[in-house]
Amino acid sequence: MPQLIAPTTRVHTSFLAAMAEFQAEGRGGAEDGSAVGREIRDYAADWHDPAVFAEYTAWLRSFVDEEVVGPMAYVPCTNLWFVEGDTYLGRLGLRHRLNDFLHEYGGHIGYDVRPTARRRGHATTMLRAALPMARARGLDSVLVTCDTTNTASRKVIEACGGIFEDRRGEKLRYWIDTQRQPAHEHS
């Protein structure tokens, strides 16, 4: 069963395949401001090297530390990967607080599912699993945003209890109460 875990070298081969899928759909270009896009630009040429990949996963795990992310003008963030066995399915970032940019556009939680793993409920499962983690961090509600054109993500957010607040530019903004969660669907 898929689960959220800390970034790990165990999924190296699958991670590389997932990043190639993201690149094939156009992610990683200069206009891609997402975490996946930035990291493709910064690391894709070297991820194949196991030592570089180990440093990369350690770097992602270190984002919980204010001293690490502060100089980059980021907020502390718990980075998690959604994996099944040794298969990388996606990623989720749980930001511990909002800065001005995140309040307007990015939100507390961001997630991506690799293209070949989409339309299987993984994004909903990831977001639902992150809500108790947010609550444990003292966040009574979290802001989750999506592009106005991303119908799938909008449905994920709404399925997880997202209440629409407004549209700002090309972003739809939703708040999710971390204390009252919809019942999980049973398979």
C-alpha positions as CSV (number, residue, x, y, z in Angstrom):
1,M,0.0,0.0,0.0
2,P,1.4,3.4,-0.9
3,Q,2.6,5.6,1.9
4,L,4.2,9.0,2.6
5,I,7.8,8.7,3.7
6,A,10.8,11.0,4.1
7,P,12.8,11.3,0.8
8,T,15.0,8.2,0.5
9,T,17.7,6.8,-1.8
10,R,15.7,3.5,-1.9
11,V,13.6,4.8,-4.8
12,H,16.4,6.3,-6.9
13,T,15.7,4.4,-10.1
14,S,11.9,5.0,-10.0
15,F,12.5,8.7,-9.0
16,L,14.6,9.2,-12.1
17,A,11.9,7.6,-14.3
18,A,9.3,9.9,-12.6
19,M,11.3,13.0,-13.2
20,A,11.8,12.0,-16.9
21,E,7.9,11.7,-17.1
22,F,7.6,15.2,-15.6
23,Q,10.1,16.6,-18.1
24,A,8.3,14.9,-21.0
25,E,5.2,16.8,-20.1
26,G,7.1,20.1,-20.1
27,R,8.0,20.5,-16.4
28,G,11.3,22.1,-15.5
29,G,11.2,25.0,-17.9
30,A,12.1,28.5,-16.8
31,E,8.4,29.3,-16.3
32,D,7.8,26.3,-14.0
33,G,7.9,27.8,-10.5
34,S,6.9,24.5,-8.8
35,A,9.3,22.6,-6.6
36,V,9.5,19.8,-9.2
37,G,10.3,22.4,-11.9
38,R,13.0,24.1,-9.8
39,E,14.6,20.8,-8.8
40,I,14.6,19.5,-12.3
41,R,16.4,22.7,-13.5
42,D,18.9,22.5,-10.6
43,Y,19.6,18.7,-10.2
44,A,18.4,16.7,-13.2
45,A,21.8,16.6,-14.8
46,D,23.4,15.0,-11.7
47,W,20.6,12.9,-10.1
48,H,21.9,9.8,-11.8
49,D,25.0,9.9,-9.5
50,P,24.1,7.9,-6.3
51,A,26.2,10.2,-4.2
52,V,24.5,13.3,-5.5
53,F,21.1,11.7,-5.1
54,A,21.9,10.9,-1.5
55,E,22.9,14.5,-0.9
56,Y,19.7,15.7,-2.6
57,T,17.5,13.5,-0.4
58,A,19.3,14.6,2.8
59,W,18.9,18.2,1.6
60,L,15.1,17.8,1.2
61,R,14.9,16.2,4.7
62,S,16.7,19.2,6.1
63,F,14.0,21.6,5.1
64,V,12.3,21.2,8.5
65,D,15.2,23.3,9.9
66,E,14.7,27.1,9.9
67,E,18.5,27.6,9.7
68,V,18.6,25.6,6.4
69,V,15.7,27.3,4.7
70,G,15.9,30.8,6.0
71,P,18.9,31.8,3.8
72,M,16.9,30.6,0.8
73,A,13.9,32.8,1.8
74,Y,11.8,29.6,2.3
75,V,9.7,28.6,5.3
76,P,10.3,25.3,7.1
77,C,8.7,22.4,5.2
78,T,8.3,18.7,5.7
79,N,9.0,17.1,2.3
80,L,7.5,13.7,1.9
81,W,7.5,11.2,-1.0
82,F,4.6,8.9,-1.8
83,V,5.9,5.5,-2.5
84,E,4.8,1.9,-2.9
85,G,7.7,-0.4,-2.2
86,D,10.6,1.0,-4.3
87,T,8.2,2.9,-6.7
88,Y,8.1,6.7,-6.4
89,L,4.6,7.9,-7.1
90,G,4.7,11.5,-6.1
91,R,5.7,14.1,-3.6
92,L,4.1,16.4,-1.0
93,G,5.4,19.5,0.8
94,L,3.8,20.5,4.1
95,R,4.9,24.1,4.8
96,H,4.9,24.8,8.5
97,R,3.7,28.4,8.1
98,L,2.9,30.9,5.4
99,N,4.9,33.8,4.1
100,D,3.3,36.5,1.9
101,F,3.9,34.5,-1.3
102,L,2.5,31.3,0.1
103,H,-0.5,33.1,1.5
104,E,-1.3,34.4,-1.9
105,Y,-0.4,31.5,-4.2
106,G,1.4,28.5,-2.7
107,G,-0.5,27.5,0.4
108,H,0.6,25.2,3.2
109,I,0.5,22.0,1.1
110,G,1.7,21.3,-2.4
111,Y,1.8,18.0,-4.1
112,D,2.6,16.3,-7.4
113,V,1.8,12.9,-8.8
114,R,4.0,11.4,-11.5
115,P,2.1,11.3,-14.8
116,T,1.9,7.5,-15.1
117,A,0.4,7.3,-11.6
118,R,-2.4,9.8,-12.0
119,R,-6.1,9.2,-11.9
120,R,-5.7,6.5,-9.2
121,G,-6.6,8.5,-6.1
122,H,-3.0,9.1,-5.0
123,A,-3.3,12.9,-4.7
124,T,-6.4,12.6,-2.5
125,T,-4.7,9.9,-0.4
126,M,-1.6,12.1,0.0
127,L,-3.5,15.2,0.9
128,R,-5.7,13.4,3.4
129,A,-2.6,11.8,5.0
130,A,-1.0,15.2,5.4
131,L,-3.9,16.8,7.2
132,P,-3.3,15.1,10.6
133,M,0.4,16.0,10.2
134,A,-0.5,19.6,9.8
135,R,-2.8,19.4,12.8
136,A,0.1,17.9,14.8
137,R,2.1,21.0,13.8
138,G,-0.5,23.2,15.3
139,L,-2.2,24.2,12.1
140,D,-6.0,24.3,12.7
141,S,-6.6,24.9,9.0
142,V,-4.4,24.8,5.9
143,L,-4.4,26.8,2.7
144,V,-4.2,24.6,-0.4
145,T,-4.2,26.2,-3.9
146,C,-4.4,25.0,-7.5
147,D,-4.3,26.5,-10.9
148,T,-7.7,27.6,-12.3
149,T,-7.1,25.1,-15.1
150,N,-6.3,22.1,-12.9
151,T,-9.7,20.5,-12.5
152,A,-8.3,17.3,-11.1
153,S,-6.5,19.1,-8.3
154,R,-9.6,21.2,-7.5
155,K,-11.6,18.0,-7.1
156,V,-8.9,16.5,-4.8
157,I,-8.9,19.6,-2.6
158,E,-12.7,19.6,-2.4
159,A,-12.8,15.9,-1.7
160,C,-10.5,16.5,1.3
161,G,-12.8,19.2,2.7
162,G,-11.5,22.3,1.0
163,I,-13.7,25.3,1.3
164,F,-13.3,27.8,-1.6
165,E,-12.1,31.2,-0.5
166,D,-11.3,33.1,-3.7
167,R,-9.4,33.3,-6.9
168,R,-6.2,35.3,-7.1
169,G,-4.8,35.6,-10.5
170,E,-4.5,32.0,-11.9
171,K,-4.8,30.4,-8.5
172,L,-7.9,29.1,-6.7
173,R,-7.5,29.2,-2.9
174,Y,-9.1,26.8,-0.5
175,W,-9.0,26.3,3.3
176,I,-9.2,22.9,4.9
177,D,-10.1,22.5,8.6
178,T,-7.5,19.9,9.9
179,Q,-9.8,19.1,12.9
180,R,-12.9,18.0,10.9
181,Q,-12.0,15.6,8.1
182,P,-14.4,13.8,5.8
183,A,-14.5,10.0,6.3
184,H,-12.0,8.0,4.3
185,E,-13.3,6.0,1.5
186,H,-13.0,2.3,2.1
187,S,-12.0,0.1,-0.8
